[in-house]
């Protein structure tokens, strides 16, 4: 399963987005057929934990997740940023210490980096999706929100076109994680990991990996 996280994976996209396309072709190379289910990240995570799905696509690696999921090779890197309103010139960011006392929007059951996830010097305000955090940011009920840099910009341009000029990403980024498929630990999960790794390596060596990225304008 996964959630709609444009431009990387989304139900209405060409081949459901570049990450789905790569994962599908990697698994097909090894004789598997990928069937995707799109729902909220929190709902999907709970479903994967109880065995409703074999795994989740587009996850970051964390030690906590590695207790319950097996991780194959990463698919591609992304950038995580903090977004604020442009008029908030009082917000400067060089480390998490600069967020003291703030209210920061996050996605439910998502990771925004180990240090951020474990930080206690600011209040985390959970939301089911970026749209809700964007609405809260525009209304002033949160000071900033965290998430995938290009996914947030894509969402803001498509759903908040009248307000997108009001937001900006703070620098430096929060962190630059890799995206993975993670398979729920089971008697077959290592088999799935090996199959995925073999398929991904084949795509990379043959040049098909770059062709897929080009098809999706990545």
Residue pairs with C-beta under 8 A, 6 or more apart in sequence:
1 36
1 37
1 38
1 39
1 44
1 47
1 48
1 52
1 53
1 55
1 56
1 57
2 9
2 20
2 36
2 37
2 38
2 44
2 56
2 57
2 58
3 9
3 38
3 39
3 40
3 41
3 44
3 58
3 129
4 10
4 11
4 38
5 17
5 58
5 148
5 151
6 13
6 17
6 151
6 154
6 155
6 158
7 13
7 17
7 18
7 150
7 151
7 154
7 216
7 217
7 218
8 17
8 18
8 19
8 58
8 78
8 148
8 150
8 151
8 179
9 16
9 17
9 18
9 19
9 20
9 57
9 58
10 16
10 17
10 38
11 36
11 38
13 20
13 216
14 21
14 215
14 216
15 21
15 24
15 215
15 216
16 24
16 36
17 216
18 76
18 212
18 213
18 215
18 216
18 218
19 57
19 58
19 75
19 76
19 179
20 34
20 36
20 57
21 212
21 215
21 216
22 75
22 76
22 200
22 203
22 209
22 212
22 213
23 34
23 57
23 75
23 181
23 196
24 34
25 199
25 203
25 208
25 212
26 196
26 199
26 200
26 202
26 203
27 33
27 34
27 195
27 196
27 199
28 34
28 199
29 198
29 199
29 202
29 203
30 195
30 196
30 198
30 199
31 195
32 192
32 195
36 57
37 44
37 53
39 47
40 108
40 128
40 129
41 107
41 108
41 109
41 110
41 128
42 107
42 108
42 109
42 128
44 53
44 56
45 56
45 109
46 109
47 53
48 54
48 55
48 56
48 69
48 184
49 68
49 184
51 184
51 186
53 184
54 183
54 184
54 186
54 188
54 189
54 192
55 69
55 181
55 182
55 183
55 184
55 189
55 192
56 69
56 181
56 182
57 181
58 179
58 180
58 181
59 65
59 69
59 179
59 180
59 181
59 182
60 110
60 111
60 177
60 178
60 179
60 180
61 71
61 74
61 177
61 178
61 180
61 182
62 111
62 114
62 117
63 114
65 71
65 111
65 182
68 184
68 185
69 182
69 183
69 184
69 185
69 189
70 182
70 183
70 184
70 185
70 189
70 190
70 192
70 193
71 180
71 182
71 183
71 193
72 180
72 181
72 183
72 192
72 193
72 194
72 196
72 197
72 200
73 196
73 197
73 200
73 201
74 178
74 179
74 180
75 178
75 179
75 180
75 181
75 200
76 178
76 179
76 213
76 218
77 176
77 177
77 178
77 179
78 148
78 149
78 150
78 151
78 176
78 177
78 178
78 179
79 148
79 149
79 150
79 173
79 176
80 112
80 113
80 146
80 147
80 148
80 149
80 173
80 174
80 175
80 176
80 177
81 146
81 147
81 148
81 149
81 152
81 169
81 170
81 173
81 174
82 93
82 104
82 144
82 145
82 146
82 169
82 170
82 174
83 137
83 144
83 145
83 146
83 147
83 152
83 167
83 168
83 169
83 170
84 91
84 137
84 143
84 144
84 167
84 168
84 170
85 137
85 138
85 140
85 166
85 167
85 168
86 165
86 166
86 167
86 168
87 166
88 143
91 98
91 102
91 143
91 144
91 170
92 98
92 170
93 99
93 170
93 171
93 172
94 172
96 115
96 116
96 119
96 121
96 122
97 121
99 119
99 121
99 122
99 143
99 144
100 121
100 122
101 121
101 122
102 122
102 123
102 143
102 144
103 122
103 123
103 125
103 141
103 142
103 143
104 122
104 123
104 124
104 125
104 142
104 143
104 144
104 145
104 146
105 124
105 125
105 126
105 127
105 132
105 133
105 136
105 137
105 142
105 144
105 145
105 146
106 112
106 124
106 125
106 126
106 127
106 133
106 145
106 146
106 147
107 126
107 127
107 128
107 129
107 130
107 133
107 147
108 126
108 127
108 128
110 147
111 117
111 177
112 146
112 147
112 174
112 175
113 174
113 175
113 177
116 146
116 174
116 175
125 133
125 136
125 141
125 142
125 145
127 133
127 136
127 145
130 145
130 147
130 151
130 152
130 155
131 155
131 159
133 142
133 145
133 147
134 145
134 152
134 155
134 156
134 159
134 160
134 163
134 167
136 142
136 145
137 144
137 145
137 167
138 160
138 163
138 166
144 170
145 152
146 174
149 169
149 173
152 169
153 164
153 169
156 163
156 164
156 167
157 164
181 196
183 189
183 192
183 193
183 196
200 209
202 208
203 209
203 212
